[in-house]
Amino acid sequence: MTEPSAVAAPPLDARDIAAMLPHRYPFLLVDRVLDYSIGKRLRALKNVTINEPFFQGHFPGQPVMPGVLIIESLAQACGLLVQMSRKGNADKRALYYLVKVDKAKFTRIVGPGDQLILEVELKRMIRSMGLFHCVAKVDGKAVAEAELMCAERAD
């Protein structure tokens, strides 16, 4: 159930996401934003396909999405939430970097054909850094979770 302040439709697609994040193929790991609440939370989707370049070597015959890429997917979802929540000059895009990963836990394998649901919640903003609680799910079951901190790049 979405919160009253959540935006559920229309979802953001790959073009919208590419306009907000600097990542490109093969490293853009968010396919769609499903819903969000500005300054609070975001839920996004990553379709995991057999065509992913990392499956060629991780592991041949037993394809497994690397945990570090699940964390990166969650970090990109955090970046989208921050971009969508910016006050003031919404056209100006800031560049955020992943600066800390805490309490990372992986509980299930993610493989080809899975839909990875990325759920990120902003816990607090401290100056230009955001602390997020993140959970990745497949079929409603957690496959990974972590606390991530992202910081805006200072020029």
VEXMARMI-753994 format. One record per atom (N, C-alpha, C): x, y, z; residue number from 1; atom name. Coordinates in steps of 0.1 Angstrom, whole numbers. Layout:
N
REC       u       v       w    nr   atom
REC       X       Y       Z   NUM     CA
...
//
This chain:
155
REC       u       v       w    nr   atom
REC       8     -12       0     1      N
REC       0       0       0     1     CA
REC       9      12       0     1      C
REC       6      22      -9     2      N
REC      14      34      -9     2     CA
REC       9      44       1     2      C
REC      18      53       5     3      N
REC      14      63      14     3     CA
REC       6      74       7     3      C
REC      -2      82      14     4      N
REC     -10      92       7     4     CA
REC      -1     102      -1     4      C
REC      11     105       4     5      N
REC      20     114      -3     5     CA
REC      28     107     -14     5      C
REC      26      94     -15     6      N
REC      34      86     -25     6     CA
REC      29      89     -39     6      C
REC      38      89     -49     7      N
REC      35      90     -63     7     CA
REC      35      76     -69     7      C
REC      24      71     -74     8      N
REC      23      58     -79     8     CA
REC      23      57     -94     8      C
REC      18      67    -101     9      N
REC      17      67    -115     9     CA
REC      19      81    -121     9      C
REC      25      82    -132    10      N
REC      31      71    -140    10     CA
REC      45      68    -134    10      C
REC      49      55    -136    11      N
REC      62      52    -131    11     CA
REC      73      59    -140    11      C
REC      85      60    -136    12      N
REC      96      65    -144    12     CA
REC     102      54    -151    12      C
REC     104      56    -164    13      N
REC     110      45    -172    13     CA
REC     125      48    -174    13      C
REC     131      40    -183    14      N
REC     146      40    -185    14     CA
REC     151      54    -190    14      C
REC     143      60    -198    15      N
REC     147      74    -203    15     CA
REC     147      84    -192    15      C
REC     137      84    -183    16      N
REC     137      93    -172    16     CA
REC     148      90    -162    16      C
REC     151      77    -160    17      N
REC     162      73    -151    17     CA
REC     175      78    -156    17      C
REC     178      76    -169    18      N
REC     190      80    -176    18     CA
REC     192      95    -175    18      C
REC     181     103    -175    19      N
REC     182     117    -173    19     CA
REC     187     121    -159    19      C
REC     185     113    -149    20      N
REC     188     116    -136    20     CA
REC     201     110    -131    20      C
REC     205      99    -136    21      N
REC     217      92    -132    21     CA
REC     228      93    -143    21      C
REC     241      94    -139    22      N
REC     252      94    -149    22     CA
REC     255      80    -154    22      C
REC     250      70    -149    23      N
REC     254      56    -153    23     CA
REC     248      53    -167    23      C
REC     255      44    -174    24      N
REC     250      39    -187    24     CA
REC     253      25    -188    24      C
REC     247      18    -198    25      N
REC     249       4    -200    25     CA
REC     264       1    -201    25      C
REC     269      -9    -195    26      N
REC     262     -20    -188    26     CA
REC     260     -17    -173    26      C
REC     263      -5    -168    27      N
REC     263      -2    -154    27     CA
REC     250       5    -149    27      C
REC     241       8    -157    28      N
REC     228      14    -152    28     CA
REC     220       2    -148    28      C
REC     217       1    -135    29      N
REC     211     -11    -129    29     CA
REC     197      -9    -123    29      C
REC     190       1    -128    30      N
REC     176       4    -124    30     CA
REC     169       5    -137    30      C
REC     158      -3    -139    31      N
REC     150      -2    -151    31     CA
REC     138       7    -151    31      C
REC     132       8    -139    32      N
REC     120      15    -137    32     CA
REC     118      19    -122    32      C
REC     112      31    -120    33      N
REC     108      35    -107    33     CA
REC      93      32    -106    33      C
REC      89      24     -96    34      N
REC      75      19     -95    34     CA
REC      67      29     -87    34      C
REC      72      34     -76    35      N
REC      66      44     -68    35     CA
REC      76      51     -59    35      C
REC      72      62     -53    36      N
REC      81      69     -44    36     CA
REC      73      80     -36    36      C
REC      79      84     -25    37      N
REC      74      94     -17    37     CA
REC      86     104     -15    37      C
REC      84     116     -20    38      N
REC      95     126     -21    38     CA
REC     101     128      -7    38      C
REC     114     126      -6    39      N
REC     122     128       6    39     CA
REC     120     117      16    39      C
REC     113     106      12    40      N
REC     111      95      21    40     CA
REC     115      81      16    40      C
REC     109      77       5    41      N
REC     112      63       1    41     CA
REC     110      62     -14    41      C
REC     115      51     -20    42      N
REC     114      48     -34    42     CA
REC     114      33     -36    42      C
REC     107      29     -46    43      N
REC     106      15     -49    43     CA
REC     109      14     -64    43      C
REC     119       6     -68    44      N
REC     123       5     -82    44     CA
REC     125     -10     -86    44      C
REC     127     -12     -99    45      N
REC     128     -25    -105    45     CA
REC     140     -27    -113    45      C
REC     147     -38    -112    46      N
REC     158     -42    -120    46     CA
REC     154     -56    -126    46      C
REC     152     -57    -139    47      N
REC     150     -70    -145    47     CA
REC     164     -76    -147    47      C
REC     165     -88    -142    48      N
REC     178     -95    -143    48     CA
REC     176    -105    -154    48      C
REC     184    -104    -165    49      N
REC     183    -112    -177    49     CA
REC     196    -120    -179    49      C
REC     195    -131    -186    50      N
REC     206    -139    -190    50     CA
REC     216    -132    -198    50      C
REC     212    -121    -204    51      N
REC     221    -113    -212    51     CA
REC     230    -103    -205    51      C
REC     229    -103    -191    52      N
REC     238     -94    -183    52     CA
REC     252     -98    -185    52      C
REC     261     -89    -188    53      N
REC     275     -93    -191    53     CA
REC     282    -100    -179    53      C
REC     278     -97    -167    54      N
REC     285    -104    -156    54     CA
REC     282    -119    -155    54      C
REC     272    -123    -161    55      N
REC     268    -138    -160    55     CA
REC     278    -146    -168    55      C
REC     286    -141    -177    56      N
REC     296    -148    -185    56     CA
REC     307    -154    -176    56      C
REC     310    -147    -165    57      N
REC     320    -151    -156    57     CA
REC     316    -154    -142    57      C
REC     304    -152    -139    58      N
REC     299    -153    -125    58     CA
REC     286    -161    -124    58      C
REC     285    -172    -124    59      N
REC     295    -183    -126    59     CA
REC     290    -190    -138    59      C
REC     299    -194    -148    60      N
REC     295    -201    -160    60     CA
REC     287    -214    -156    60      C
REC     276    -216    -161    61      N
REC     268    -228    -158    61     CA
REC     259    -226    -146    61      C
REC     262    -217    -137    62      N
REC     254    -214    -125    62     CA
REC     254    -199    -123    62      C
REC     247    -192    -132    63      N
REC     247    -177    -132    63     CA
REC     241    -171    -119    63      C
REC     249    -163    -113    64      N
REC     246    -156    -100    64     CA
REC     249    -141    -102    64      C
REC     239    -133     -98    65      N
REC     242    -118     -98    65     CA
REC     251    -115     -86    65      C
REC     262    -108     -89    66      N
REC     272    -105     -78    66     CA
REC     265     -96     -67    66      C
REC     268     -99     -55    67      N
REC     262     -91     -44    67     CA
REC     266     -77     -45    67      C
REC     278     -74     -49    68      N
REC     282     -60     -50    68     CA
REC     274     -52     -61    68      C
REC     268     -59     -71    69      N
REC     260     -53     -81    69     CA
REC     246     -51     -75    69      C
REC     241     -59     -66    70      N
REC     228     -57     -59    70     CA
REC     230     -45     -51    70      C
REC     241     -43     -44    71      N
REC     243     -31     -36    71     CA
REC     244     -19     -45    71      C
REC     251     -20     -56    72      N
REC     251      -9     -65    72     CA
REC     237      -5     -70    72      C
REC     229     -15     -73    73      N
REC     215     -12     -78    73     CA
REC     208      -4     -67    73      C
REC     209      -8     -54    74      N
REC     203      -1     -43    74     CA
REC     208      13     -42    74      C
REC     221      15     -44    75      N
REC     227      28     -43    75     CA
REC     222      37     -55    75      C
REC     220      31     -67    76      N
REC     214      39     -77    76     CA
REC     200      43     -74    76      C
REC     192      34     -68    77      N
REC     179      38     -64    77     CA
REC     179      49     -53    77      C
REC     189      49     -44    78      N
REC     191      60     -35    78     CA
REC     193      73     -42    78      C
REC     202      72     -52    79      N
REC     205      84     -60    79     CA
REC     192      90     -67    79      C
REC     184      81     -72    80      N
REC     171      85     -78    80     CA
REC     162      92     -68    80      C
REC     161      87     -56    81      N
REC     153      93     -46    81     CA
REC     158     107     -42    81      C
REC     171     108     -41    82      N
REC     177     121     -38    82     CA
REC     174     131     -49    82      C
REC     176     127     -62    83      N
REC     174     136     -73    83     CA
REC     159     140     -74    83      C
REC     150     131     -72    84      N
REC     136     134     -73    84     CA
REC     131     142     -61    84      C
REC     139     143     -50    85      N
REC     135     150     -38    85     CA
REC     141     164     -37    85      C
REC     150     167     -47    86      N
REC     157     180     -46    86     CA
REC     147     192     -46    86      C
REC     150     201     -37    87      N
REC     142     213     -36    87     CA
REC     149     224     -43    87      C
REC     142     234     -47    88      N
REC     149     246     -53    88     CA
REC     151     243     -68    88      C
REC     163     242     -73    89      N
REC     166     240     -87    89     CA
REC     165     225     -90    89      C
REC     153     221     -94    90      N
REC     151     207     -97    90     CA
REC     158     203    -110    90      C
REC     161     213    -119    91      N
REC     168     210    -132    91     CA
REC     183     207    -130    91      C
REC     189     212    -119    92      N
REC     203     210    -116    92     CA
REC     204     196    -110    92      C
REC     212     188    -116    93      N
REC     215     174    -112    93     CA
REC     228     174    -104    93      C
REC     227     169     -92    94      N
REC     239     167     -84    94     CA
REC     245     153     -86    94      C
REC     257     151     -83    95      N
REC     264     138     -85    95     CA
REC     266     133     -71    95      C
REC     261     121     -68    96      N
REC     262     115     -54    96     CA
REC     271     103     -56    96      C
REC     279     100     -46    97      N
REC     288      89     -46    97     CA
REC     284      80     -34    97      C
REC     285      67     -35    98      N
REC     284      58     -24    98     CA
REC     296      59     -16    98      C
REC     295      62      -3    99      N
REC     307      64       6    99     CA
REC     307      54      17    99      C
REC     296      47      20   100      N
REC     297      38      31   100     CA
REC     286      27      29   100      C
REC     290      15      33   101      N
REC     280       3      33   101     CA
REC     282      -3      46   101      C
REC     270      -4      54   102      N
REC     270     -10      67   102     CA
REC     259     -21      67   102      C
REC     262     -31      76   103      N
REC     252     -41      79   103     CA
REC     247     -48      66   103      C
REC     256     -50      56   104      N
REC     252     -57      44   104     CA
REC     249     -72      47   104      C
REC     238     -77      42   105      N
REC     235     -91      44   105     CA
REC     228     -96      31   105      C
REC     233    -108      27   106      N
REC     227    -114      15   106     CA
REC     221    -128      19   106      C
REC     208    -130      15   107      N
REC     201    -141      21   107     CA
REC     196    -151      10   107      C
REC     197    -147      -3   108      N
REC     192    -155     -14   108     CA
REC     200    -152     -26   108      C
REC     201    -162     -35   109      N
REC     208    -160     -48   109     CA
REC     198    -153     -58   109      C
REC     204    -144     -66   110      N
REC     196    -137     -76   110     CA
REC     202    -142     -90   110      C
REC     193    -146     -99   111      N
REC     197    -152    -111   111     CA
REC     189    -147    -123   111      C
REC     192    -152    -135   112      N
REC     184    -148    -147   112     CA
REC     169    -151    -145   112      C
REC     161    -141    -150   113      N
REC     147    -142    -149   113     CA
REC     141    -136    -137   113      C
REC     149    -133    -127   114      N
REC     144    -126    -115   114     CA
REC     141    -112    -117   114      C
REC     131    -107    -110   115      N
REC     128     -92    -110   115     CA
REC     133     -88     -96   115      C
REC     143     -79     -96   116      N
REC     148     -74     -83   116     CA
REC     141     -61     -80   116      C
REC     133     -62     -69   117      N
REC     126     -50     -64   117     CA
REC     135     -43     -54   117      C
REC     138     -30     -56   118      N
REC     147     -22     -48   118     CA
REC     139     -13     -40   118      C
REC     140     -14     -27   119      N
REC     133      -5     -18   119     CA
REC     143       2      -9   119      C
REC     142      16     -11   120      N
REC     151      24      -3   120     CA
REC     143      34       5   120      C
REC     148      37      17   121      N
REC     141      46      26   121     CA
REC     152      56      32   121      C
REC     150      68      30   122      N
REC     159      78      35   122     CA
REC     157      79      51   122      C
REC     167      76      58   123      N
REC     167      77      73   123     CA
REC     169      92      77   123      C
REC     180      98      71   124      N
REC     182     112      75   124     CA
REC     192     118      65   124      C
REC     192     131      63   125      N
REC     201     138      55   125     CA
REC     210     146      65   125      C
REC     223     146      64   126      N
REC     232     153      72   126     CA
REC     241     161      62   126      C
REC     238     174      62   127      N
REC     244     183      52   127     CA
REC     242     177      38   127      C
REC     252     173      31   128      N
REC     250     168      17   128     CA
REC     252     153      17   128      C
REC     249     146      28   129      N
REC     250     131      28   129     CA
REC     237     126      33   129      C
REC     233     115      26   130      N
REC     221     108      30   130     CA
REC     224      94      35   130      C
REC     217      90      46   131      N
REC     217      77      51   131     CA
REC     205      69      48   131      C
REC     206      58      42   132      N
REC     194      50      37   132     CA
REC     194      36      42   132      C
REC     182      31      45   133      N
REC     180      17      47   133     CA
REC     175      11      34   133      C
REC     181       0      30   134      N
REC     178      -5      17   134     CA
REC     175     -20      18   134      C
REC     166     -25      10   135      N
REC     162     -39       9   135     CA
REC     160     -42      -6   135      C
REC     166     -53     -10   136      N
REC     163     -58     -24   136     CA
REC     155     -71     -22   136      C
REC     145     -73     -30   137      N
REC     136     -84     -29   137     CA
REC     134     -91     -42   137      C
REC     131    -104     -42   138      N
REC     127    -112     -54   138     CA
REC     115    -120     -49   138      C
REC     104    -119     -56   139      N
REC      91    -126     -53   139     CA
REC      87    -123     -38   139      C
REC      89    -110     -34   140      N
REC      84    -106     -21   140     CA
REC      94    -110      -9   140      C
REC     105    -117     -12   141      N
REC     114    -122      -2   141     CA
REC     127    -114      -3   141      C
REC     132    -110       9   142      N
REC     145    -102       9   142     CA
REC     156    -111       4   142      C
REC     164    -105      -5   143      N
REC     176    -112     -10   143     CA
REC     189    -105      -5   143      C
REC     187     -92      -2   144      N
REC     199     -85       4   144     CA
REC     193     -72      11   144      C
REC     201     -68      21   145      N
REC     198     -55      27   145     CA
REC     210     -49      32   145      C
REC     210     -36      34   146      N
REC     222     -28      39   146     CA
REC     217     -14      42   146      C
REC     226      -8      50   147      N
REC     225       7      52   147     CA
REC     236      13      43   147      C
REC     231      23      35   148      N
REC     241      29      26   148     CA
REC     241      44      29   148      C
REC     253      50      28   149      N
REC     255      64      29   149     CA
REC     260      69      15   149      C
REC     253      80      10   150      N
REC     257      86      -2   150     CA
REC     260     101       1   150      C
REC     270     106      -6   151      N
REC     274     120      -4   151     CA
REC     275     127     -17   151      C
REC     270     140     -17   152      N
REC     271     148     -29   152     CA
REC     286     152     -31   152      C
REC     289     152     -44   153      N
REC     303     155     -47   153     CA
REC     305     171     -46   153      C
REC     315     175     -39   154      N
REC     318     189     -38   154     CA
REC     327     193     -49   154      C
REC     324     203     -56   155      N
REC     333     208     -67   155     CA
REC     343     218     -62   155      C
//
